[in-house]
Amino acid sequence: MLDTPFSQFDLDYIGPVDGHNMAELIRALETVKSLDHSVVLHVLTKKRKGI
């Protein structure tokens, strides 16, 4: 696991994830859902891009 600022708080970090790529976003959310501990999920989006 990478050493991130979140690791100081016993949090895993996942990302960045493209918030406009539904398949990638769903995969990341399913991964987070399967974990039994707290996670920071970093999702990137652009204003006015729309889906």
SULTA-V784199 format. One record per pair of residues at least 4 apart in sequence whose C-alpha atoms are under 8 Angstrom apart, sorted by sequence separation. I is the first residue (numbers start at 1). J is the second residue. If there is no record, write none. Layout:
# SULTA-V784199
I_J ; I_J
This chain:
# SULTA-V784199
3_7 ; 4_8 ; 5_9 ; 6_10 ; 7_11 ; 21_25 ; 22_26 ; 23_27 ; 24_28 ; 25_29 ; 26_30 ; 27_31 ; 28_32 ; 29_33 ; 30_34 ; 31_35 ; 6_11 ; 7_12 ; 19_24 ; 20_25 ; 6_12 ; 18_24 ; 19_25 ; 6_13 ; 17_24 ; 18_25 ; 32_39 ; 17_25 ; 4_13 ; 32_41 ; 17_28 ; 28_41 ; 14_28 ; 25_43 ; 17_41 ; 19_43 ; 14_39 ; 16_41 ; 17_42 ; 18_43 ; 19_44 ; 20_45 ; 11_37 ; 12_38 ; 13_39 ; 14_40 ; 15_41 ; 16_42 ; 17_43 ; 18_44 ; 19_45 ; 11_38 ; 12_39 ; 13_40 ; 14_41 ; 15_42 ; 16_43 ; 17_44 ; 18_45 ; 10_38 ; 11_39 ; 12_40 ; 13_41 ; 14_42 ; 15_43 ; 16_44 ; 11_40 ; 13_42 ; 20_50 ; 20_51 ; 6_40
